[in-house]
Amino acid sequence: MKPTLLLLFFSISLLTFGQDLTQIGKAPLLKVNGGVSANGIYYDGSANREPFTYFLNGNLNFNISGIYNIPLSFSYTNQEFGYSTPFKINRLSIHPSYKWVATHIGDVSISFSPYTVSGHQFTGFGVDLTPNKPYKLSAFYGRLLKATEYNDEFPEALPAYRRMGYGAKASYELDRVTVGVIAFGAKDDEESIELPVPSDLNLTPKQNIVLSLESSIQATKNLNFHVEIAQSAITEDTEDQGSSNKGNAMNILINDNSSTSYYTALNANFTYAIGKGTVGAGYERIDPEYRTFGAYYFNNDLENITLNASQTLFGGVVSLAANVGLQRDDLKDKKDTQSNRVVSSFNSTINASDRFNIAASYSNFQSYTNIRSVFDEINEVDPLENLDTLDFRQISQNATLQLGYILSQDPQKQQNVALSLTYQTTKDEQGTAASTNTQSNFYNVGANYSIGYPEHALTISSALNAAYNELEENRGLTIGPTINANKQFFNKQLRTGLSASYNETLNNGTSQGSVTSIRANAGYTYKEKHNVMLSALSQLRKTETSDTKNDFTLTFGYSYSFDIKKAEIRFQKRTKAQGNQVLDSISKQNFTRFRYRDKIYEGNPVVIVEQLETLTKKEYLDEEKAFSKELIKSQLANLKIKAIKSVDLKNLALDYLDSLYVRKDFIPTYRESLLFVTLTLKKELFEKEEVMKERFSYAKSQMEQHKLHTVPKDEQIVATTDEQTLYNELQTKYTEEADRMEAYLYLRVAVEELRKAVLSQAKSHQPLLQLQAQTAESVFDIAQKTKNLEKINIYLEEQIIAFFDDRYQNGID
C-alpha cells in the first residue's frame, strides 16, 4: 500500500487584547522553539502488517514580538486501515496564546471533569481564560466523531454519524470557596451518512446534554471539602416520534422523546491534614447506564463509600497509605445478581537503610487497565503498535511486593539486586460490556541483578521472569531469562545496547512454543539538539501447531529540538565607501555588530561592554522596582572578563541582554501578583476579625470572672492549690490570646500598608523594597519553570506572612 501524501497549511487570525504594542521592535521579531521527530519501521515477517510505516510528530512554538505565543503540534502516519473509522488518526493543532488567553485550534483533547468531558479528542476550536482573577472560563466547539459509512467488505468497521459537540466550564473563586459550572452537549447529524445500515447494528442518531455543578470549600487551614453532581440526558434516537413523560427539568435542553433517559452522578469527599499526612472520606454514586459522549469509557451502576489515610513515620523512613470502603452495584435492583464487597487499597514503603528498601501494595478496586506482563514487552515486535489501544482489562485484586538492595555503590562499581512478586485476579472487559468474559489468576515473579561501571559507562544486567496463570481449567506458565548490556561512547554521545531473551510457554505442563529475541540499538546525540536512533530486532517463534516463524524489524528515528533565540534581520548592504567610513571610526580588531530590540550594538569588545554598562545602569540598576541587581552586576562583570578573549561576543552579549530584559519585563507581573495577594490577604484577615475578638474577649472574661482576679497577689497564697493552678492557666491563656490579637492587628495593618504601597507604586516604602529583595528572584524562577500564577500567589502569601512575622518578633514597626 502506497503512503499517502500529506499537505499541511493553515492560516491564523489573532485578536488584539489591548497589548502593549510598544514591545514590537524591542523584542525579537520572531522566536521559535520546539522539536520534530520522525520514525520509520521496516518489517519482514509473517504478521499481516505494512512492510514500511512511518510516524511524524512535532511541537513548535512561535513567539512574535514578545506579544503572541502560537504553539503548534501535529502527528501523522502513513499507516492505513482497510476501512475508515470515526476516530481521527493524523492530528494537527495550534495553540495561540496571549497572557492569560489561550486558544486551541485543530485536533485537541480537553477535560472538564470525570462526569462531563474527560480527555475526548475533538476537531475544532477551544479557549481557556485564566486571568489572575477569581474567575476562569474554558469553552470548546468541534467535531467529536467523523461520519463513517457502512462498508459490507469490512463489517467489523462500525459506521457512525458525524457528531458535533460543545462545552463550557466556568468557575469563580471566593476567599475559601470555589464554585464551578460545566455544560456539555453533543448531537449526531442525521444527514451525515447516506448508505443504508443493517438494522442489526442498531445505529441511530443520538444526542447528549450534561450539566454539572462542583464546589471546593476550605473550611479551615487543614480541612477541605469537594463535591460534584452531574446529570446526563441521552436521547438514543433523535428521529423517534414517541413522546416522553419523564418530566425532567433538562428536557428543555434536549430533543426529548420516548428514547430519552436521565442519569445522575455524585461525588463528595473531604481531606484533613494531620501530622505529616492526611485523613479523608469520600462518597460516589453513579446511576446505571450513566455515560457522557465527552469520555471514551465510563464505569457506572456503582456506589462507593471510602475512607483514606496517609502518614509518614520515623522521619520519612516509613510511608503508609490506605483506602478502605464499601462498594455495591445494581442500584436499581434490575440485575439477577448483586455485588456487595469491601474495596480497599494499601500501600507502604520502607527505606530500611541507604541500601535496602521495601515496597508493598494491595488493592481490590475496579479500574480499567491494560494489563501487560513483562513478556508482552520482551516479545514486542513494534514499539509503536500499542498506541491508541482500546484493550482494557478490569483488575479486581492486585498485590505486589518489591525488594531492592544495593550491593555496592562507588565510582568504580555499582551492583543492585531486586526481587518482585505480583498477584492479580482479573476480569477481562472491554468498553461498557455488561458481562464478564473470563476470569483468571495471574502470578509473576521477577529477579534482577545489575552491575555497572560508571567510569566506563557500562551496565550489564540479567533477569529471570516467570508468569503463571490460571484460566478456568487451564494452567499456563511462561518462563525465561533475559540478559542486557548497555555501553556509552564518545563522552556519552553514543549510546548502544544489546539484549537477548528466551522464554517458553507451557499449558498444563505441555510446551506450546518458545520465543527467542535478539535486540540491538544505538542512539547518537549531536550538540544536544539532534538525536538519531537505530534499533533492530530478530525474533524466532516456535509453536507446536505451525511452522517456525522468523520476524525482523528495523526501526529508525530522528528527532531535532531547537530554540532560535533571534531572528536574523538582513539590512541593505552598504556601499564600499560607506563600509570604509565605519571601519575608520571603529577598531577593526574583533569588530562585532548586532541588534537587540530597538538598539544596535557595534564595535570592538571594549566598546560593546561600555554600551552594555551604560544600558544596564539606565534601564535596570537605576530603576527602583528592579530586583536582583547584584545578580545582574555579577553577570555583567563575568561578561567583561569573557568579552576580551571570546570569539563569540555576540552570543555572550545576547544571553546577557536576555537575562536583563526578561527580569525587567517581569517587574509588572511581580507587582500585579503582589497586589492580588495582598488584596486576598486583606479579605482573609478581615474575616478573621470577629473570631480573634471573640477568642480574646472570652479569655479575658474567664480570667476576670475567677475569684482570685480581684485578690492582691500576696494574698492569693491562702487559696487552694487547684484554685491557684486554674487562675494561672487562665492568665496564661489570656496572655497568649492578647499576644495573638496584637500580632493579628500588626499583620492586618502591615498588609494594608503594603497593598497601598504597591497600588500607589511607592518608591520609598521600606517593607516593600525589602520584601521584593527577598522574594522577587524566587517568584521569577517559579514563573520561568512552571508558568503557574497560582503557585506564585501561594508562595507570595507564605513569604508575606513570614516576612511580617519576623518584623513583629523583632519589634520592627
Order of alpha helices (4+ residues) and beta strands (2+ residues): beta-beta-beta-beta-beta-beta-beta-beta-beta-beta-beta-beta-beta-beta-beta-beta-beta-beta-beta-alpha-beta-beta-beta-beta-beta-beta-beta-beta-beta-alpha-beta-beta-alpha-alpha-alpha-alpha-alpha-alpha-alpha
